[in-house]
Amino acid sequence: MRWAKRLKHPKDAFREFSEEILNDEEKRQRDADIERLQAYNPFLKSETSDNLRINYIADKGVDYFETDLETIMVDFMEKHIQCQEFNKMLTRTKGILLDLQLRGIAEDDKEGVQHTIKTIEEYLDVSVYNRSIMEPISQSIENFLEPIRRAVSKCYIAANPVGMIRDLTEGLE
């Protein structure tokens, strides 16, 4: 049992190692990097979420929560589980990205792994962080065309005689 006292959890060993090696600025940077890797759970309690809750209750009324408690709990559990799984996945993904960068340096082929790293980061942006990967110019063009696209779709649906007759006959039955 003597050896069991000397064994440490990897997290504790890393913390001890980093406390001895890193200066204060590097520790702050490390903590900021770790926080940036975490997925955001909108159900966590904070000042912002308190204000959102107050506004939500004022908007929906107190009676809303008595009738829709099951949906709220399901949403809460979904976000909680999603955040836990995202945090596990983000840690692993960061390790994969670091491994790719180190492999590119070791094999003297940094440009060869950059495409894979960029693809993984874009996938994370879209799938996890819900950010767009479009260039700013493309986004401005998309924002300009969106109202026109919606208007054309509505006009096409409204002026469709076959659909209008079908809906009328189905509605009369």
C-alpha positions in Angstrom: 0.0 0.0 0.0 3.0 2.3 0.2 3.0 2.8 -3.6 -0.6 3.9 -3.5 0.3 7.0 -1.5 2.8 8.1 -4.1 0.4 7.7 -7.0 -1.4 10.9 -8.0 -4.3 11.6 -10.2 -3.0 12.9 -13.6 -4.9 16.1 -13.1 -3.3 16.7 -9.7 0.2 15.9 -11.0 -0.3 18.3 -14.0 -1.5 21.0 -11.6 1.5 20.6 -9.4 3.9 20.6 -12.4 2.3 23.7 -13.9 2.3 25.6 -10.6 6.0 25.2 -10.4 6.8 26.0 -14.0 4.4 28.7 -15.1 4.5 32.4 -14.0 1.3 34.3 -13.2 0.7 35.6 -16.7 1.1 32.1 -18.2 -1.3 30.7 -15.6 -3.9 33.4 -16.5 -3.5 32.6 -20.1 -3.8 28.8 -19.4 -7.0 29.4 -17.4 -8.4 31.6 -20.2 -7.6 28.9 -22.8 -9.3 26.3 -20.7 -12.4 28.4 -20.2 -12.6 29.2 -23.9 -12.7 25.5 -24.6 -15.8 25.0 -22.4 -19.2 24.8 -24.0 -21.8 27.3 -22.7 -24.8 26.0 -20.8 -27.6 28.6 -20.9 -29.2 27.1 -17.8 -26.2 27.8 -15.5 -26.9 30.5 -12.9 -25.3 33.9 -13.4 -26.3 37.5 -13.3 -27.1 37.5 -17.0 -29.2 34.4 -16.6 -31.0 35.9 -13.6 -32.0 38.9 -15.8 -33.0 36.6 -18.6 -35.2 34.5 -16.2 -36.8 37.7 -14.8 -37.6 38.9 -18.3 -38.8 35.4 -19.3 -41.2 35.2 -16.3 -42.5 38.7 -17.0 -43.1 37.8 -20.6 -44.7 34.3 -20.1 -46.3 34.8 -16.7 -46.0 32.6 -13.7 -48.8 30.2 -14.8 -46.8 29.2 -17.8 -44.2 27.4 -15.7 -46.9 25.3 -13.9 -48.2 23.9 -17.1 -44.9 23.5 -19.0 -42.5 22.3 -16.3 -41.8 19.0 -18.0 -40.6 20.7 -21.2 -38.4 23.0 -19.2 -36.8 20.0 -17.3 -36.3 18.1 -20.6 -34.6 21.2 -22.1 -32.5 21.7 -19.0 -31.3 18.0 -19.0 -30.6 18.1 -22.7 -28.4 21.2 -22.4 -26.7 19.8 -19.3 -25.8 16.5 -21.1 -24.9 18.3 -24.3 -22.4 20.6 -22.4 -20.8 17.7 -20.6 -20.3 15.8 -23.8 -19.1 18.9 -25.7 -16.6 19.5 -23.0 -15.3 16.0 -23.2 -15.1 16.2 -27.0 -13.5 19.7 -27.0 -10.7 18.5 -24.8 -10.1 15.5 -27.0 -10.2 17.6 -30.1 -7.8 20.1 -28.7 -5.4 17.2 -28.1 -5.8 16.0 -31.6 -5.1 19.5 -33.0 -2.0 19.8 -30.8 -0.8 16.4 -32.0 -1.3 17.4 -35.6 0.7 20.6 -35.1 3.5 18.7 -33.3 3.5 16.0 -36.0 3.8 18.7 -38.7 6.7 20.3 -36.9 8.4 16.9 -36.3 8.0 15.8 -39.9 8.9 19.3 -41.2 5.6 19.5 -43.0 3.6 22.3 -41.3 1.7 23.2 -44.5 0.7 19.6 -45.0 -1.3 19.4 -41.7 -2.7 23.0 -41.9 -5.5 21.9 -44.2 -6.6 19.2 -41.7 -6.3 21.6 -38.8 -8.4 24.2 -40.6 -11.0 21.7 -41.5 -11.4 20.5 -37.9 -11.5 24.1 -36.6 -14.2 25.0 -39.1 -16.2 21.9 -38.2 -16.0 22.9 -34.5 -17.1 26.5 -35.3 -20.2 25.3 -37.2 -21.2 22.3 -35.1 -20.2 23.2 -31.5 -20.0 27.0 -31.4 -22.7 27.7 -34.0 -20.6 30.3 -35.8 -20.6 30.9 -39.5 -17.5 30.2 -41.5 -18.5 32.5 -44.3 -16.3 35.4 -45.2 -17.6 38.8 -44.2 -18.3 39.8 -47.9 -20.3 36.6 -48.4 -22.3 37.3 -45.2 -23.2 40.8 -46.3 -24.3 39.5 -49.7 -26.4 36.8 -48.0 -28.0 39.3 -45.7 -28.8 41.5 -48.7 -30.4 38.6 -50.6 -32.3 37.0 -47.8 -35.3 39.4 -47.8 -35.6 39.1 -51.6 -35.4 35.3 -51.4 -38.2 35.3 -48.7 -40.4 37.6 -50.8 -40.0 35.5 -53.9 -40.8 32.3 -52.0 -44.0 33.8 -50.6 -45.1 35.1 -53.9 -44.4 31.7 -55.5 -46.4 29.9 -52.9 -49.2 32.4 -53.1 -49.4 32.3 -56.9 -49.3 28.5 -57.2 -52.8 27.6 -58.7 -52.3 23.9 -58.3 -51.5 24.1 -54.7 -54.3 26.6 -54.1 -56.9 24.2 -55.6 -55.5 21.2 -53.7 -55.6 23.1 -50.4 -59.2 24.3 -51.1 -60.4 20.8 -51.9 -58.6 19.2 -48.9 -60.0 22.0 -46.7 -63.6 21.4 -47.9 -63.5 17.7 -47.2 
